[in-house]
Amino acid sequence: MCRSIKTLRPPAIPEKATEEEIRAAALQYVRKVSGFRAPAAHNQAVFDAAVDAVAEATRDLLDGLQVRGAAAPAA
């Protein structure tokens, strides 16, 4: 596992993860899986699309998680 990726759900962080935190984790994941810190120009589009997809999946995951003992969100 990439050590730069941190847990993005309470209680590991006190508030809801920011878009910046989600994108940073997605970028680190794609870098780790692809083996590229920065892709070559001919791979940039697919690299960026992967970061977008991972960030979206991360948002969906975090929005759907139910953390035991956490207060229910206000309606």
BAMI-474324 format. One record per residue (C-alpha): x, y, z; residue in three letters; residue number from 1. Coordinates in steps of 0.02 Angstrom, whole numbers, plus 50000, padded with zeros to 5 digits. Layout:
# BAMI-474324
NODE / c1 / c2 / c3 / aa / i
NODE / X / Y / Z / ALA / NUM
...
***
This chain:
# BAMI-474324
NODE / c1 / c2 / c3 / aa / i
NODE / 50000 / 50000 / 50000 / MET / 1
NODE / 50059 / 50174 / 49963 / CYS / 2
NODE / 50109 / 50258 / 50125 / ARG / 3
NODE / 50060 / 50430 / 50058 / SER / 4
NODE / 49876 / 50383 / 50054 / ILE / 5
NODE / 49792 / 50422 / 50220 / LYS / 6
NODE / 49626 / 50363 / 50290 / THR / 7
NODE / 49491 / 50486 / 50237 / LEU / 8
NODE / 49347 / 50439 / 50351 / ARG / 9
NODE / 49306 / 50485 / 50529 / PRO / 10
NODE / 49372 / 50459 / 50658 / PRO / 11
NODE / 49540 / 50461 / 50567 / ALA / 12
NODE / 49500 / 50638 / 50511 / ILE / 13
NODE / 49379 / 50748 / 50609 / PRO / 14
NODE / 49282 / 50818 / 50461 / GLU / 15
NODE / 49221 / 50755 / 50294 / LYS / 16
NODE / 49366 / 50731 / 50172 / ALA / 17
NODE / 49396 / 50878 / 50057 / THR / 18
NODE / 49401 / 50866 / 49869 / GLU / 19
NODE / 49587 / 50904 / 49879 / GLU / 20
NODE / 49617 / 50758 / 49998 / GLU / 21
NODE / 49515 / 50640 / 49889 / ILE / 22
NODE / 49608 / 50691 / 49730 / ARG / 23
NODE / 49777 / 50677 / 49816 / ALA / 24
NODE / 49737 / 50499 / 49872 / ALA / 25
NODE / 49674 / 50455 / 49697 / ALA / 26
NODE / 49833 / 50525 / 49618 / LEU / 27
NODE / 49944 / 50426 / 49737 / GLN / 28
NODE / 49846 / 50267 / 49700 / TYR / 29
NODE / 49860 / 50290 / 49511 / VAL / 30
NODE / 50045 / 50329 / 49526 / ARG / 31
NODE / 50073 / 50172 / 49628 / LYS / 32
NODE / 49974 / 50058 / 49513 / VAL / 33
NODE / 50044 / 50130 / 49352 / SER / 34
NODE / 50223 / 50143 / 49413 / GLY / 35
NODE / 50234 / 50320 / 49345 / PHE / 36
NODE / 50257 / 50475 / 49452 / ARG / 37
NODE / 50220 / 50581 / 49300 / ALA / 38
NODE / 50159 / 50497 / 49140 / PRO / 39
NODE / 50231 / 50531 / 48969 / ALA / 40
NODE / 50128 / 50646 / 48858 / ALA / 41
NODE / 50054 / 50498 / 48763 / HIS / 42
NODE / 49988 / 50424 / 48927 / ASN / 43
NODE / 49929 / 50587 / 49008 / GLN / 44
NODE / 49745 / 50573 / 48955 / ALA / 45
NODE / 49723 / 50395 / 49018 / VAL / 46
NODE / 49819 / 50437 / 49178 / PHE / 47
NODE / 49707 / 50588 / 49212 / ASP / 48
NODE / 49550 / 50487 / 49173 / ALA / 49
NODE / 49606 / 50355 / 49298 / ALA / 50
NODE / 49633 / 50487 / 49433 / VAL / 51
NODE / 49458 / 50555 / 49399 / ASP / 52
NODE / 49380 / 50381 / 49408 / ALA / 53
NODE / 49470 / 50336 / 49570 / VAL / 54
NODE / 49422 / 50503 / 49648 / ALA / 55
NODE / 49240 / 50475 / 49600 / GLU / 56
NODE / 49242 / 50299 / 49671 / ALA / 57
NODE / 49322 / 50366 / 49830 / THR / 58
NODE / 49187 / 50499 / 49850 / ARG / 59
NODE / 49052 / 50367 / 49824 / ASP / 60
NODE / 49134 / 50253 / 49951 / LEU / 61
NODE / 49154 / 50388 / 50083 / LEU / 62
NODE / 48977 / 50451 / 50056 / ASP / 63
NODE / 48907 / 50276 / 50078 / GLY / 64
NODE / 49007 / 50219 / 50229 / LEU / 65
NODE / 48919 / 50207 / 50396 / GLN / 66
NODE / 49041 / 50228 / 50539 / VAL / 67
NODE / 48987 / 50151 / 50703 / ARG / 68
NODE / 48970 / 50275 / 50843 / GLY / 69
NODE / 48972 / 50424 / 50725 / ALA / 70
NODE / 48832 / 50550 / 50737 / ALA / 71
NODE / 48705 / 50539 / 50597 / ALA / 72
NODE / 48719 / 50683 / 50473 / PRO / 73
NODE / 48592 / 50822 / 50497 / ALA / 74
NODE / 48450 / 50818 / 50372 / ALA / 75
***
